Amino acid sequence: MNDPGRRNFIKAMGIISIAAVAGLSLRSLIQNIIPPQEVTSSTFPTLTLVDSKTGKPITTSDLTVNSPAIVVFDYPLQNEPNFLLRLGNSSGQDVAIKAVTVKIPATGQTYTSPGGVGPYKSVVASSAICQHLGCVPPEIHYYPPGTSIPNTSISGSSNHGLIHCNCHGSTYDPINGFSVVTGPTTHPLPSVVLSYDSSTDTYKAVSMVGPTIYGHSSDLSGGTAISGNSTDVVNEGLPST
């Protein structure tokens, strides 16, 4: 009998065994292995960012400047993790992130990043799925200014705050629209467009810009829609490297 559910269960069990041996995160290995329910939408959802523990909307004080902790939320579909960052300088002061022109090395095409939002224009978000081969946190994560990135020459003043994937070495610059710093990736991380309500100090995800999220034919297809009008922000703690 042709039973997709049974095949997917067997795949999952195999993945768990591999993860245990390799010491890698289950999410990194299982991502895109078990096919999600196929949905297609023509419009991006507008979702309030809420604390996964309290259910209350995220406010600026909930976000630490240059935090090395992995803070993520799903958007625009379930199981599509995105980084939520409050960026600052080496002194820990908020830095206003400007909209910039970002180049896609693979095609030569350009687009404009959304820039930062919030009271200091320092809050940004991007896909947390590496554009090279689809690795996800904790293999890919943010390294605050001045920290050393393993197996690279990037450290001290040469690191003004970068996202690096330890799977294969791709590096991205969140201050400059999550653009490519080092390969092997040839695509920037797609940016999440955020909106900010100064009257309530709350944030919403409203759309994506940049290249298509890794593993999808379009950002709004190939996954399961998020129900409701909010998405949980989860603090997964500090990465091991």
VEXVOTOR-412787 format. One line per field, with one value per residue: x, y, z of N, C-alpha, C, O in turn; residue number from 1; residue in one letter. Coordinates in steps of 0.1 Angstrom, whole numbers, plus 5000, padded with zeros to 4 digits. Example, Ala and Ser with C-alpha at 12.3 -4.5 7.8 and 13.67 -1.06 7.14 Angstrom:
<atoms>
n_east: 5132,5128 $
n_north: 4943,4978 $
n_up: 5078,5071 $
ca_east: 5123,5137 $
ca_north: 4955,4989 $
ca_up: 5078,5071 $
c_east: 5132,5129 $
c_north: 4967,5000 $
c_up: 5078,5079 $
o_east: 5142,5134 $
o_north: 4967,5011 $
o_up: 5085,5080 $
resi: 1,2 $
resn: A,S $
</atoms>
This chain:
<atoms>
n_east: 5008,5005,5016,5020,5022,5033,5058,5069,5070,5090,5111,5115,5123,5147,5161,5162,5180,5203,5208,5213,5238,5254,5252,5238,5211,5177,5158,5173,5181,5157,5143,5125,5125,5103,5075,5055,5020,5006,5001,4989,4990,4980,4986,5006,5004,4994,5009,5009,5037,5043,5051,5061,5059,5042,5022,5017,5020,5052,5074,5097,5114,5116,5135,5169,5197,5220,5219,5232,5216,5194,5167,5136,5109,5080,5073,5064,5048,5041,5068,5088,5114,5125,5149,5148,5161,5177,5196,5229,5258,5293,5294,5270,5249,5218,5215,5205,5191,5194,5175,5188,5204,5205,5224,5219,5241,5240,5225,5228,5208,5191,5176,5157,5163,5142,5150,5154,5130,5110,5115,5141,5148,5161,5154,5152,5145,5149,5148,5157,5168,5194,5206,5222,5222,5201,5203,5194,5188,5203,5226,5230,5234,5234,5263,5274,5288,5323,5328,5343,5342,5340,5364,5369,5384,5372,5368,5369,5372,5366,5342,5311,5288,5273,5256,5262,5267,5274,5273,5284,5298,5287,5282,5263,5252,5234,5232,5234,5211,5210,5228,5252,5282,5303,5307,5297,5272,5250,5230,5214,5200,5165,5145,5123,5096,5088,5064,5058,5041,5040,5023,5016,5039,5045,5050,5047,5047,5047,5053,5076,5108,5133,5153,5137,5125,5146,5142,5116,5093,5079,5074,5050,5040,5040,5039,5024,4998,4999,4977,4953,4960,4986,5020,5043,5071,5101,5125,5153,5176,5212,5235,5258,5282 $
n_north: 4988,5022,5045,5076,5088,5068,5065,5090,5089,5069,5082,5103,5090,5080,5104,5113,5095,5100,5126,5123,5110,5128,5151,5173,5198,5187,5202,5214,5192,5180,5199,5206,5179,5162,5166,5195,5204,5215,5248,5277,5312,5345,5368,5383,5375,5397,5398,5399,5402,5381,5372,5340,5328,5343,5352,5378,5409,5415,5439,5467,5467,5441,5431,5426,5447,5437,5410,5377,5355,5331,5343,5338,5337,5323,5329,5336,5314,5284,5268,5282,5297,5329,5353,5377,5407,5432,5457,5470,5491,5486,5494,5488,5504,5513,5511,5529,5514,5517,5517,5499,5494,5461,5435,5406,5381,5358,5365,5391,5409,5436,5448,5468,5469,5467,5483,5494,5493,5505,5524,5533,5527,5503,5476,5447,5420,5387,5359,5328,5307,5293,5305,5289,5259,5255,5253,5257,5276,5260,5261,5282,5315,5347,5367,5389,5423,5425,5399,5367,5347,5313,5294,5313,5344,5365,5387,5407,5441,5437,5424,5437,5428,5401,5375,5342,5310,5279,5255,5255,5278,5303,5338,5367,5401,5418,5446,5457,5451,5423,5412,5394,5384,5365,5336,5301,5308,5324,5341,5367,5367,5366,5394,5402,5423,5446,5463,5490,5501,5530,5539,5518,5504,5480,5453,5441,5416,5420,5415,5400,5407,5405,5377,5345,5325,5299,5267,5270,5276,5299,5325,5322,5297,5260,5253,5254,5275,5301,5301,5324,5358,5363,5356,5335,5346,5331,5325,5308,5305,5306,5299,5270,5275 $
n_up: 5000,4992,5013,5023,5049,5065,5052,5057,5085,5089,5077,5095,5118,5110,5106,5133,5144,5130,5138,5165,5165,5150,5165,5158,5154,5156,5141,5121,5106,5099,5085,5057,5050,5056,5037,5039,5044,5014,5006,4990,4988,4980,4992,5017,5052,5079,5109,5144,5166,5192,5226,5232,5257,5274,5258,5252,5233,5218,5230,5227,5249,5255,5238,5236,5230,5206,5213,5218,5219,5204,5188,5175,5151,5134,5100,5066,5068,5087,5106,5093,5102,5115,5122,5149,5156,5175,5168,5175,5182,5190,5216,5226,5221,5205,5170,5142,5115,5081,5051,5024,4992,4980,4967,4947,4945,4928,4906,4900,4903,4920,4951,4974,5008,5038,5060,5095,5123,5150,5181,5179,5154,5151,5150,5133,5109,5096,5073,5089,5077,5061,5030,5014,5017,5033,5061,5096,5127,5156,5140,5122,5132,5150,5155,5178,5178,5177,5186,5180,5150,5146,5128,5109,5097,5109,5135,5165,5157,5130,5130,5129,5138,5128,5109,5108,5092,5105,5092,5065,5062,5053,5054,5066,5065,5087,5092,5067,5051,5053,5035,5014,5029,5029,5009,5009,5000,4975,4977,4994,5028,5029,5038,5065,5064,5088,5108,5130,5159,5175,5195,5210,5213,5199,5175,5141,5116,5082,5055,5031,5016,4990,4979,4972,4999,5011,4996,4986,4960,4959,4983,4996,4992,4995,5021,5055,5064,5089,5116,5129,5141,5150,5157,5174,5192,5200,5224,5220,5234,5242,5216,5211,5199 $
ca_east: 5000,5013,5012,5029,5024,5042,5071,5074,5074,5102,5121,5117,5130,5161,5167,5165,5192,5214,5210,5219,5252,5262,5252,5231,5198,5167,5152,5182,5181,5144,5137,5122,5126,5089,5068,5044,5008,5008,4991,4993,4983,4984,4989,5013,4996,4999,5009,5016,5048,5039,5060,5056,5056,5032,5011,5016,5028,5066,5077,5111,5122,5118,5146,5182,5206,5231,5218,5236,5206,5186,5153,5130,5094,5077,5066,5049,5042,5046,5081,5097,5119,5131,5156,5144,5173,5178,5211,5236,5272,5302,5292,5257,5239,5210,5220,5194,5194,5189,5172,5199,5203,5211,5226,5219,5253,5237,5218,5232,5197,5191,5163,5159,5160,5133,5155,5150,5118,5111,5118,5155,5150,5172,5149,5151,5142,5152,5148,5168,5171,5206,5203,5231,5216,5189,5206,5186,5194,5214,5238,5231,5230,5240,5275,5274,5300,5335,5330,5350,5334,5348,5369,5370,5393,5364,5369,5372,5366,5361,5328,5302,5275,5271,5250,5271,5262,5285,5273,5293,5306,5281,5281,5254,5253,5221,5231,5233,5201,5213,5236,5262,5296,5311,5300,5293,5258,5250,5218,5212,5188,5153,5142,5109,5092,5082,5057,5059,5031,5046,5014,5016,5053,5044,5056,5040,5054,5037,5057,5090,5115,5145,5152,5127,5129,5152,5134,5103,5091,5075,5074,5037,5036,5049,5039,5011,4995,4998,4964,4952,4966,4998,5031,5051,5085,5107,5139,5159,5188,5225,5241,5269,5294 $
ca_north: 5000,5035,5052,5087,5090,5058,5068,5102,5085,5062,5092,5111,5081,5079,5117,5114,5087,5108,5138,5118,5106,5139,5162,5184,5200,5180,5210,5216,5180,5176,5209,5203,5165,5158,5177,5201,5205,5225,5259,5289,5324,5356,5380,5380,5378,5406,5390,5406,5394,5379,5364,5326,5323,5351,5355,5393,5414,5419,5454,5470,5463,5426,5428,5431,5451,5428,5397,5365,5345,5329,5347,5335,5336,5318,5338,5338,5301,5276,5261,5291,5305,5342,5360,5390,5413,5446,5458,5481,5492,5478,5499,5483,5514,5511,5517,5531,5506,5523,5509,5500,5485,5448,5428,5391,5377,5348,5370,5405,5418,5443,5452,5477,5463,5476,5491,5491,5499,5507,5538,5537,5522,5493,5463,5441,5405,5380,5344,5322,5295,5297,5305,5280,5246,5254,5251,5266,5277,5269,5261,5296,5325,5360,5369,5403,5431,5422,5385,5359,5337,5301,5289,5324,5355,5376,5389,5421,5452,5432,5420,5447,5421,5393,5362,5332,5296,5270,5243,5256,5291,5315,5349,5377,5414,5424,5460,5461,5443,5408,5410,5383,5388,5354,5324,5297,5313,5334,5348,5372,5363,5374,5403,5404,5437,5448,5475,5494,5510,5537,5541,5505,5498,5467,5450,5432,5411,5423,5409,5396,5412,5399,5364,5336,5317,5287,5255,5273,5282,5313,5326,5319,5283,5249,5251,5255,5288,5303,5304,5335,5370,5365,5345,5334,5349,5322,5327,5294,5305,5308,5288,5264,5281 $
ca_up: 5000,4991,5025,5025,5063,5070,5047,5064,5099,5088,5074,5107,5127,5105,5109,5147,5147,5124,5147,5178,5162,5145,5174,5152,5158,5148,5132,5110,5097,5095,5077,5043,5047,5055,5030,5046,5036,5003,5005,4982,4991,4971,5000,5030,5064,5089,5122,5156,5172,5206,5234,5233,5271,5280,5248,5251,5222,5220,5230,5225,5261,5255,5229,5241,5220,5202,5221,5211,5220,5192,5190,5162,5149,5121,5091,5066,5070,5099,5104,5085,5112,5111,5133,5153,5161,5179,5164,5181,5180,5199,5229,5230,5218,5193,5157,5132,5103,5069,5039,5014,4980,4983,4954,4947,4936,4918,4894,4897,4905,4933,4957,4986,5021,5045,5071,5109,5128,5165,5185,5175,5140,5152,5150,5119,5109,5083,5073,5096,5069,5052,5015,5007,5017,5042,5075,5104,5140,5160,5131,5117,5142,5151,5163,5182,5174,5185,5189,5170,5144,5145,5115,5100,5102,5114,5150,5169,5149,5117,5131,5135,5141,5115,5109,5102,5092,5107,5083,5054,5062,5047,5064,5061,5072,5090,5091,5053,5044,5054,5023,5015,5032,5024,5004,4995,4995,4965,4979,5008,5036,5027,5049,5069,5066,5100,5111,5144,5164,5186,5206,5219,5213,5194,5162,5133,5104,5072,5042,5028,5004,4987,4972,4978,5011,5006,4996,4982,4947,4963,4998,5001,4988,4999,5036,5062,5069,5104,5120,5138,5137,5156,5156,5186,5193,5209,5227,5220,5243,5235,5208,5217,5193 $
c_east: 5009,5008,5022,5032,5034,5056,5077,5078,5088,5114,5125,5125,5145,5168,5171,5178,5204,5218,5217,5234,5260,5262,5246,5217,5188,5161,5160,5182,5167,5137,5136,5123,5112,5081,5056,5031,5009,4997,4997,4984,4988,4988,4997,5003,5002,4997,5016,5026,5045,5049,5054,5053,5044,5020,5009,5024,5042,5067,5092,5119,5124,5130,5159,5191,5218,5231,5223,5226,5198,5172,5146,5115,5091,5069,5072,5041,5047,5059,5090,5103,5126,5138,5149,5155,5171,5193,5216,5251,5280,5300,5278,5246,5231,5216,5208,5198,5187,5185,5183,5196,5211,5212,5225,5230,5250,5232,5222,5220,5198,5177,5167,5154,5150,5138,5149,5137,5120,5115,5132,5158,5161,5167,5146,5149,5145,5149,5160,5172,5182,5202,5212,5224,5206,5191,5198,5193,5193,5226,5240,5226,5238,5252,5275,5287,5311,5338,5337,5341,5343,5352,5369,5381,5385,5364,5371,5365,5361,5347,5320,5289,5271,5263,5259,5265,5274,5284,5284,5300,5300,5279,5272,5255,5240,5220,5229,5223,5203,5220,5247,5276,5306,5302,5302,5280,5260,5237,5218,5200,5176,5149,5127,5106,5084,5075,5058,5048,5036,5036,5013,5029,5053,5048,5047,5049,5043,5040,5071,5095,5128,5143,5141,5133,5134,5142,5120,5103,5086,5074,5060,5031,5045,5049,5025,5009,4995,4984,4964,4959,4979,5008,5040,5065,5091,5121,5145,5172,5200,5229,5254,5282,5291 $
c_north: 5012,5044,5063,5089,5081,5061,5080,5098,5078,5072,5099,5103,5080,5092,5118,5106,5094,5119,5134,5115,5119,5151,5174,5186,5192,5189,5213,5205,5177,5186,5205,5188,5159,5169,5182,5201,5217,5235,5270,5300,5335,5368,5375,5383,5389,5400,5398,5396,5393,5370,5350,5321,5330,5353,5370,5398,5418,5434,5455,5465,5448,5422,5434,5435,5441,5414,5386,5354,5343,5332,5346,5335,5330,5328,5335,5325,5294,5270,5269,5301,5318,5347,5373,5396,5428,5450,5471,5481,5485,5483,5495,5494,5511,5518,5518,5524,5513,5513,5511,5491,5473,5441,5413,5386,5367,5353,5384,5414,5425,5446,5461,5470,5472,5485,5488,5498,5500,5521,5543,5532,5510,5478,5458,5426,5400,5366,5339,5308,5299,5295,5295,5266,5244,5251,5261,5267,5263,5269,5275,5305,5338,5361,5384,5410,5427,5408,5378,5349,5325,5298,5300,5334,5366,5376,5403,5431,5448,5426,5431,5442,5414,5381,5353,5318,5287,5257,5244,5269,5303,5326,5360,5389,5420,5439,5465,5452,5428,5404,5399,5389,5378,5343,5312,5302,5323,5342,5354,5365,5371,5382,5402,5419,5438,5462,5478,5504,5517,5539,5529,5499,5483,5465,5440,5428,5413,5417,5405,5404,5405,5385,5355,5328,5304,5275,5257,5278,5296,5313,5322,5305,5273,5248,5253,5269,5289,5308,5316,5348,5374,5354,5346,5337,5340,5325,5313,5294,5307,5296,5283,5270,5294 $
c_up: 5000,5002,5028,5040,5069,5065,5055,5079,5099,5085,5087,5117,5123,5108,5124,5150,5142,5133,5160,5176,5158,5155,5168,5156,5150,5138,5120,5100,5091,5085,5063,5040,5046,5049,5038,5037,5026,5004,4997,4986,4982,4979,5013,5042,5072,5103,5133,5162,5187,5213,5236,5247,5277,5271,5246,5239,5226,5220,5229,5237,5262,5246,5234,5229,5218,5210,5212,5211,5207,5194,5176,5163,5136,5113,5077,5068,5083,5095,5094,5095,5107,5124,5136,5161,5164,5178,5171,5177,5190,5213,5234,5229,5205,5181,5147,5119,5091,5059,5029,5002,4982,4969,4957,4939,4925,4905,4890,4900,4919,4938,4969,4999,5029,5056,5085,5113,5144,5168,5181,5161,5140,5151,5136,5121,5096,5084,5081,5089,5059,5038,5007,5006,5027,5056,5084,5118,5147,5151,5125,5128,5142,5160,5166,5178,5183,5188,5177,5164,5141,5130,5104,5105,5108,5129,5153,5161,5135,5118,5138,5138,5128,5118,5102,5103,5094,5100,5073,5053,5056,5058,5057,5070,5075,5090,5077,5046,5044,5041,5025,5018,5027,5019,5013,4991,4984,4966,4993,5015,5032,5039,5052,5070,5078,5101,5126,5148,5176,5197,5215,5220,5209,5179,5155,5121,5093,5058,5042,5016,5002,4979,4979,4989,5006,5007,4991,4968,4948,4978,5004,4996,4994,5014,5041,5067,5084,5107,5130,5133,5144,5154,5168,5184,5204,5211,5229,5228,5235,5227,5214,5211,5187 $
o_east: 5019,4998,5033,5043,5042,5066,5089,5088,5096,5125,5137,5134,5154,5180,5181,5186,5214,5230,5226,5242,5271,5270,5249,5211,5190,5159,5155,5182,5166,5128,5146,5122,5109,5080,5048,5032,5013,4985,5009,4972,5000,4994,4993,4996,5014,4986,5027,5023,5044,5055,5042,5045,5036,5009,5000,5035,5045,5062,5100,5130,5133,5134,5159,5192,5224,5241,5219,5228,5197,5165,5150,5109,5099,5061,5084,5029,5057,5062,5098,5098,5132,5132,5144,5159,5164,5200,5210,5255,5274,5305,5274,5236,5237,5221,5201,5209,5174,5190,5188,5187,5223,5203,5230,5229,5256,5234,5220,5222,5205,5167,5178,5143,5150,5131,5141,5133,5130,5118,5135,5170,5168,5175,5140,5150,5144,5148,5171,5178,5181,5196,5210,5221,5202,5182,5196,5202,5184,5236,5252,5215,5247,5251,5278,5298,5310,5349,5336,5333,5353,5343,5368,5386,5391,5360,5375,5353,5354,5341,5321,5279,5265,5264,5262,5260,5283,5293,5291,5308,5307,5276,5273,5259,5234,5210,5224,5227,5197,5218,5250,5280,5316,5291,5308,5276,5270,5234,5221,5193,5177,5150,5119,5114,5073,5079,5058,5046,5038,5041,5009,5031,5059,5049,5041,5056,5032,5031,5078,5087,5134,5132,5138,5145,5128,5135,5111,5113,5089,5072,5060,5019,5056,5059,5015,5018,4991,4979,4973,4962,4983,5004,5043,5072,5087,5129,5142,5178,5200,5227,5260,5293,5300 $
o_north: 5013,5050,5060,5092,5085,5060,5080,5104,5081,5071,5102,5108,5080,5092,5123,5111,5094,5122,5141,5118,5120,5160,5185,5177,5191,5185,5213,5206,5173,5183,5201,5184,5152,5180,5174,5198,5228,5232,5271,5299,5335,5377,5364,5393,5391,5398,5402,5384,5403,5361,5348,5312,5324,5356,5374,5392,5423,5441,5446,5460,5444,5410,5446,5427,5438,5408,5384,5344,5353,5325,5353,5333,5332,5336,5332,5325,5298,5266,5263,5312,5318,5346,5380,5391,5435,5446,5481,5473,5477,5476,5499,5492,5506,5529,5507,5527,5513,5502,5522,5483,5473,5440,5408,5387,5368,5348,5388,5427,5420,5445,5462,5465,5484,5495,5479,5509,5496,5529,5555,5533,5509,5469,5464,5420,5407,5360,5343,5300,5308,5285,5293,5262,5233,5247,5272,5259,5256,5276,5278,5303,5339,5356,5392,5403,5425,5404,5383,5342,5327,5300,5297,5332,5377,5366,5411,5430,5455,5424,5433,5449,5420,5375,5355,5314,5287,5249,5234,5271,5313,5323,5363,5388,5426,5445,5476,5446,5422,5393,5396,5399,5381,5341,5313,5301,5331,5350,5347,5358,5384,5376,5401,5426,5431,5471,5468,5514,5511,5541,5531,5489,5475,5475,5431,5436,5408,5415,5406,5406,5400,5383,5358,5324,5297,5273,5248,5285,5304,5303,5318,5303,5276,5243,5253,5274,5279,5317,5318,5348,5385,5343,5357,5332,5340,5326,5306,5283,5310,5285,5289,5269,5301 $
o_up: 5007,5002,5034,5044,5077,5073,5058,5084,5107,5091,5090,5124,5132,5112,5127,5158,5148,5136,5164,5185,5163,5154,5173,5162,5138,5126,5108,5088,5080,5078,5057,5028,5036,5054,5043,5025,5030,5002,4996,4985,4978,4973,5018,5041,5072,5108,5131,5164,5194,5207,5239,5248,5284,5276,5239,5236,5237,5211,5230,5235,5269,5247,5237,5219,5228,5213,5201,5205,5200,5201,5167,5173,5126,5118,5076,5068,5088,5084,5088,5096,5096,5135,5127,5171,5157,5187,5173,5170,5199,5223,5246,5235,5196,5182,5145,5113,5091,5058,5026,5002,4985,4962,4967,4926,4915,4895,4879,4899,4927,4930,4973,5000,5026,5059,5085,5107,5149,5159,5180,5157,5130,5152,5128,5131,5086,5095,5079,5095,5051,5034,4995,4995,5030,5063,5079,5121,5146,5153,5122,5134,5134,5171,5156,5176,5196,5193,5165,5171,5134,5121,5092,5116,5111,5136,5144,5158,5129,5107,5150,5140,5119,5130,5090,5113,5086,5100,5071,5043,5055,5069,5046,5082,5066,5087,5075,5036,5035,5036,5037,5012,5020,5025,5024,4979,4984,4956,5002,5009,5033,5051,5043,5077,5080,5095,5134,5141,5187,5209,5227,5228,5216,5172,5161,5116,5094,5050,5052,5007,5012,4974,4991,4989,4997,5017,4991,4963,4939,4984,5015,4997,4998,5020,5034,5073,5091,5101,5137,5121,5145,5149,5172,5174,5215,5201,5239,5229,5223,5231,5223,5218,5181 $
resi: 1,2,3,4,5,6,7,8,9,10,11,12,13,14,15,16,17,18,19,20,21,22,23,24,25,26,27,28,29,30,31,32,33,34,35,36,37,38,39,40,41,42,43,44,45,46,47,48,49,50,51,52,53,54,55,56,57,58,59,60,61,62,63,64,65,66,67,68,69,70,71,72,73,74,75,76,77,78,79,80,81,82,83,84,85,86,87,88,89,90,91,92,93,94,95,96,97,98,99,100,101,102,103,104,105,106,107,108,109,110,111,112,113,114,115,116,117,118,119,120,121,122,123,124,125,126,127,128,129,130,131,132,133,134,135,136,137,138,139,140,141,142,143,144,145,146,147,148,149,150,151,152,153,154,155,156,157,158,159,160,161,162,163,164,165,166,167,168,169,170,171,172,173,174,175,176,177,178,179,180,181,182,183,184,185,186,187,188,189,190,191,192,193,194,195,196,197,198,199,200,201,202,203,204,205,206,207,208,209,210,211,212,213,214,215,216,217,218,219,220,221,222,223,224,225,226,227,228,229,230,231,232,233,234,235,236,237,238,239,240,241 $
resn: M,N,D,P,G,R,R,N,F,I,K,A,M,G,I,I,S,I,A,A,V,A,G,L,S,L,R,S,L,I,Q,N,I,I,P,P,Q,E,V,T,S,S,T,F,P,T,L,T,L,V,D,S,K,T,G,K,P,I,T,T,S,D,L,T,V,N,S,P,A,I,V,V,F,D,Y,P,L,Q,N,E,P,N,F,L,L,R,L,G,N,S,S,G,Q,D,V,A,I,K,A,V,T,V,K,I,P,A,T,G,Q,T,Y,T,S,P,G,G,V,G,P,Y,K,S,V,V,A,S,S,A,I,C,Q,H,L,G,C,V,P,P,E,I,H,Y,Y,P,P,G,T,S,I,P,N,T,S,I,S,G,S,S,N,H,G,L,I,H,C,N,C,H,G,S,T,Y,D,P,I,N,G,F,S,V,V,T,G,P,T,T,H,P,L,P,S,V,V,L,S,Y,D,S,S,T,D,T,Y,K,A,V,S,M,V,G,P,T,I,Y,G,H,S,S,D,L,S,G,G,T,A,I,S,G,N,S,T,D,V,V,N,E,G,L,P,S,T $
</atoms>
